[in-house]
C-alpha cells in the first residue's frame, strides 16, 4: 500500500505533467539509486517522453499553446519553465533546491521509499497516465474557462431570452457534472447550479450540498460558488441558507442565529487559507447584501481578471470540501442529520425537523398508529411522495376506509393541526364561486372557504407552515365545473426568487377597492396542499383527464377488517411543526432535475415510451406533464430511499396511467392485457386471452399471483379491470 500522501497525488489532474514527472524521477532513480535529481536531467527525460510518443503517434498532451506547435520544436529551457507547474502541484511530496537546481522527495516521504513503494508508485503513475491519455481527443472541461465564460457573458445574457440559454446548461449541467466527477466529491453530495427560476437571477450560484444535512440552499450548511451581481468576482464559500432562518425566527433573530452559527463553524473548522469575515461583497442591495454577509462562514475570492488555473481551483475546492466533510461528520456524530433552524417553540425540545425524511415518515406512521388507525403498507410514503410531486392528490376508496381521517391525521402528525380545513363538497356546486367566493348584489366580495385559507396561508408569518385543505367527496359535483380555475392556476407554477408562485385566481380590477388589498392578488401559495376524497358509485361523477393529469390518484380499496387497535395505546407525544420545505416541490420542470438524475429520468422515460405505444391504440397515451410528474416522484423516492424503484413505479403506473383506461371495446381489452404483461414482468398469450381472460383474473382472488409480479398493485388492478370488462361489457379504473 502506498503512503497516504502518495496515494492521492493524481486525484486532480488537468494535464499529464504530474504523472510524467513522477515517472521521470523513478526512471532516474532506477539508474542511479539516488534520490537527488538534477532538474536539467529530469527536464530531458520529461521532454523525451512527449517527443518519442508524438513520433509514434501515441496520444499525448499537446505543448502549451503559444509555445510550440509540436513537441519536437519545444526546447529544454521551455521544459524547465514548464516543470514549475507540476513541481508546485506536487509540493506536498517534493521540494526544489533552487541553488543546487535539484529536486528531492521531502524527508518524511523519502524515509518510506523502498523498492516496493517505488514500484507501486510507478504502477500508479502509469495507470493514471494511461487512463488520462485514453480520454484525450475528448474536450477536457476547464473550471477556469467556465468561470471566465460566466463572468464575461452573464450581464449580456440578462437581456436575452432565458429559456434554453447556453449559460443555463453550463450552470445546471456542465459545471455540476464536472464537480460530481471529482474523486473527492462524496456520493451523498447534491450538486446544483441556478441562474434563476424562469427569470435571470441577479446572483447566480453553484452549490455542493451533503444531502444528509441539507438538500436545499434555503437552510442548512453547504458549499457554494456565488457570483457577484456586477460579475467582477466569484466567491467560493462555506455558507448557510438564509430563507428558513428569516422566516421562522424573523429577520433580526434570523440574522443573530446565522451569525452565531458562522462563529461556531469558524471555531470548529481549520478553514485554512480562507477569509473568515463579513467582507463578502456580492451586491449593492442592502438587504440581500446583508443576507450574504451574515450567512457566510468563510470564503475565497476570485476576481475576473485573475482567475487561478484549474489545478489551483480544484485544490481550493478540495480544501473547502475537506472542511465541509469535517463539519458534516461532526453534525452526524453529535447532533443527528438534517438539523433545522430551531423556531422559538422548538428551542426547548426536538421536532420532526431533526429527523431524516424516512424517520419523519416513521414518526407520522407512529402517530397515526397511536391514534388507533391503520392504513395499507407504503401508503404514508406514497402520500408524501405524491404531495411532494404536486400539491394536489385524490384519495379514492370505498366509503368508510378513513380517507378524510387520513388527511386530518397526516396534518396533525406534521404539527399542522390548526392548518387543516375540511370543505364538504355539495352536489349543487356548478361554478368556482361555491369554493372561492362571489360578489353580492352590492359588489362586496363574499369569500369562499378555500379563499379564506389561501389568504391566511399567504400571510408572511405563515408562509413556512404547510396548510392542508381536504375537499370531502369532491366528485359529488362535477369537478371540472367548480374546480376548473384552481386546476388551471396550479399549472402556472413558477419560481420567483425562493418561492413558487402561480397566476392570480381573481381579476383584481373587478373587486371593490376595500376588497382588492385582501383578495386582489390571491393565488395558490406553495404551502397549500389540496387533497380530495372520492367515492366512485352511482351517486358520483367521473373524472376527466384534465383532473387526472394533474393529480396522483391514491386508491385503497383492499381492506383488512381484522386489523385491530393495539391494546394499551400510549398517549402520543406533542408534535411540533415541520417547515413547509418538507413537503414543497423542488422541481417544476424536468430540466431542474435532469442533470443530477439523468439515468433515472432516462430509465423512467423508456418505460413510459413503451407504455405509450400500448396506450396509443385507444388514444389514452400520456404527455409531457405526466412524464415529468412521474420522473419527479421517482427522483424524490430514490433520494430518500422510501420505496424500491419497482415499488415506486408500480404506484405511478397505478395512479397516473391506469385511471386513463376505460371502455368496452376489444382494443381496451388488448391494451389491458399488454399492460398486464409489463406489470407481471413476463409474456402472456395475448391473442388467446382475447377470447377468455378468466384464467388471469381468477388467480388474483386467492392472491396467487401477487408475489410473482414485478408491479403487483398495478397487476391486481388490471386483472380486476379485465374481469369487469368480461362480466359487464365495460370497464374503468373506478369500477373494479
Secondary structure by P-SEA (a helix, b strand, c coil): cccccccccccccccaaaaaaaaaaaaaaaacccccccaaaaaaaaaaaaaaaaaacccccccccccccccccccaaaaaaaaaaaaaaaccccccccccccccccaaaaaaccaaaaaaaaaaaaaaaaaaaaacccbbbbaaaaaaaaaacccccccccccccaaaaaaccaaaaaaaacccccccbbbbbbccccccccccbbbbbcccccccccccbbbbbccccccccccccbbbbcaaaaaaccaaaaaaaaaaaaaaaaaacccccccccccccccccaaaaaaaaaaccccccccccccccaaaaaaaaaaaaaaaaaaaaaaaacccccccccccccccccccccccaaaaaaaaaaaaaaaccccccaaaaaaaaaaaaccbbbbbccccccaaaaaaaaaaaacccccbbbbbbbcccccccccccccccccbbbbcaaaaaaaaaaccccccbbbbbbbccccccccccccaaaaaaaaaccccccbbbbcccccccccccccccccccccccccbbbbbbbbbcccbbbbcaaaaaacccccccccccccccccccccccccccccccccccccccccccccccaaaaaaaaaaaaaaaaaaccccccccaaaaaaaaaaaaaaaaaccccaaaaaaaaaacccccccccccaaaaaaaaaaaaaaaccccccccccccaaaaaaaacccccccccccaaaaaaaaaaaaaaaaccccccccc
